[in-house]
Amino acid sequence: QVQLVESGGGLVQAGGSLRLSCAASGRTFSNYAMGWFRQAPGKEREFVAARAWSGSSTYYADSKKGRFTISRDNDKNTVYLQMNSLKPEDTAVYYCAADRAYPAAWGTLTEYDYWGQGTQVTVSS
């Protein structure tokens, strides 16, 4: 029904930047919530950032606000995660997620209905 494909991961030095992309297909997303989560080896998947597909409402994990920015391009059906001032602790597989309705809690993993395959981000020290 909905497909999400992440890209843009890679290896970056601490303090550097990356921009991740999430290309969405299958249907329109005008009323969807879009989120970014990440999962490091041996750890639970955690919330990074989210936003409504339309409008300007954005949500961030407290530790990410100010360093990470979520944005979208409606024409390209793509959501982005701009990551600045990266730290080794940011190393993880980053996942794009979509909720067909606005979630009760934007940062809650189980609220989201669709997930991409993930893209690896590695930050060297």
N, C-alpha and C positions, 0 to 999 in steps of 0.2 A: 504494500500500500504506500509506504513512505520509505525512501532510501536516503541515507545520509553517508557521505563519503568525506572523510577528513584528509587533509594534506597539509604540507608545510612544516612538518617536524624535521628534526635534524640535530646535529651537534653544534653547540654554541658555548663560548666561554662565559664564565660568570660575569655579570654586568652587561651582557649583550642582549640582543632582542631577536624575537621571532614573531612572525605572523602566521597563525594557523587559519586554515579555511575549511569550511564545511559546506559542501555542495548538496543541496536538497533536491529531490525529485519525487515524482509520484502523484503529487497533488499540490495545490496552493496552500500557503501557510499564513494567511492573513490574520487568523485568530489563534495562531500557535504561540506557545512559549518555546524559546530556543535556549539551550544551556550548554555549558562546557563543564565537563568533569575530568578528573584525572585519577590515575591509579598507579602507584609505585609498587614494585615487587613486594609481595607479602603484606601489603596494606589494603585497607578498604578504599573503594572508590570515593572520592571526595569532590564536593562542589567547588567550582572556580568562579563562574559568572553565568548570568542568564539575562535574557531580555525578551520582551514581546516582539513578535515578528514585525508588527506594525506599531507605530507610536514611538515613544522615546524612553519608556520605563526600563531601567537597567538595575541589576542586582549583582552584588559581588560578595564573595567571602571577605571577611574583615581583613585577613592577611594579604589579600590580593588587590584590594581597592587602592588605587594610586599607581600600581605597577601594571595591571592588566586592564584592557579595555575591550569590551565586546561591541561589535557593530554588525551591520547587515547591509546587503545590497539586494533590494527586492527584485530588481530587474534581472539579476544573475542568480536569484534563489540561493544566495550564499551568505553564510554567517562567518564572521571573522573573530579571532581572538588575537589581539595585539599584546604581546608580552614583552615588557621592558625590565631592565635591571634584574635579569634572571639570576637565580641562585642555584647551587647544586641541589638544594632541597626541592626545586621545581622539576627535577628529573622524574619523568613518569610517562605513561601512555595517556594521551589526552583524547577524550571522547566527546563527540558532539551528540546532543540529545534533543529530542523534540517532544513536546506535550501537545496533544490535539486540543486541549483546553488549558486555560491558565491554571497552573497548579496552586493548590492551597498553600504550599510552601515552596518557593522558587528554588531553594537550594536542597531540596529533599530528593534523593536518588530515585525513590520508588514512585514519584509523581510523574516521571517521564515515560512515554509510551514507545518511543523509537530511539534507536542507538546506531551510531556508526561503528566502524571497525577499529577506530583508534589510529593515532599517529604518534610515533615515539619522539619524545623530546629528551635530549640528554644535555645537561649543563655541566661542563667541566670546571674544576676549581683551579 
